[in-house]
Amino acid sequence: MLGSNVKGGIEVSNVPFLVLLKLRFFGSAKLGTVQGLDYYIFKCKLHGKVVNYPQGYEKVLVCSECDNTLHPPLPSPLA
């Protein structure tokens, strides 16, 4: 059974500080790539920190615990 700190298979307490800082300022941050999918951490208004990959043609982040609760599109990458 997964603990309460585990969202999307990643324990939120193990997220690097720099990623949490980007999450705070930009609303989402890339965690890494697994089998060709980029995984991001973002904050859901109802469930807190959530890990998921961009979905659909518009590449929006969707909370896996909320049904059809869409979150804003990813910010443009900084140069």
C-alpha positions in Angstrom: 0.0 0.0 0.0 1.3 3.4 -0.9 1.8 6.0 1.8 0.1 9.4 1.8 3.3 11.1 0.5 3.3 9.0 -2.7 1.6 10.6 -5.7 1.8 9.0 -9.1 4.3 6.4 -7.9 6.9 9.0 -6.7 7.3 9.9 -3.1 6.9 13.6 -2.9 9.4 14.0 0.1 12.2 12.7 -2.2 11.8 15.5 -4.8 14.9 17.6 -5.1 14.9 21.2 -3.7 15.5 22.8 -7.1 12.4 21.1 -8.5 10.3 22.2 -5.6 11.6 25.7 -6.1 10.5 25.6 -9.8 7.1 24.2 -8.7 6.7 27.2 -6.3 7.5 29.8 -8.9 6.2 28.3 -12.2 3.3 26.0 -11.0 4.9 22.9 -12.5 8.3 21.4 -12.9 9.7 18.5 -14.9 10.8 15.5 -12.8 12.3 13.4 -15.6 11.6 11.1 -18.5 10.4 7.5 -18.2 10.0 5.4 -21.4 9.7 8.5 -23.6 7.1 10.3 -21.3 8.1 13.5 -19.5 6.8 13.5 -16.0 5.9 16.7 -14.1 5.0 17.6 -10.6 2.3 20.2 -10.2 0.0 21.4 -7.5 -3.7 20.5 -7.5 -6.0 22.7 -5.5 -7.7 19.7 -4.0 -5.0 17.1 -3.6 -1.7 19.1 -3.2 1.4 17.9 -5.1 0.6 15.5 -8.0 2.9 13.8 -10.5 1.6 13.1 -14.0 2.6 13.5 -17.7 1.1 16.0 -20.1 -2.0 14.6 -21.9 -3.8 15.3 -25.1 -2.9 17.5 -28.0 -2.8 20.6 -25.8 -0.3 18.9 -23.4 -2.2 19.8 -20.2 -1.6 18.4 -16.8 -4.5 16.5 -15.4 -4.7 15.5 -11.7 -5.1 11.7 -11.6 -7.2 11.9 -8.5 -9.7 14.5 -9.8 -12.0 13.4 -12.6 -11.7 15.8 -15.5 -10.1 18.6 -13.4 -7.7 20.2 -15.9 -4.8 22.3 -14.9 -3.2 25.1 -17.0 -0.9 24.2 -19.8 2.8 23.8 -19.1 4.9 27.1 -19.0 7.2 27.7 -21.9 10.7 26.4 -21.2 13.2 29.0 -20.2 16.1 29.5 -22.6 
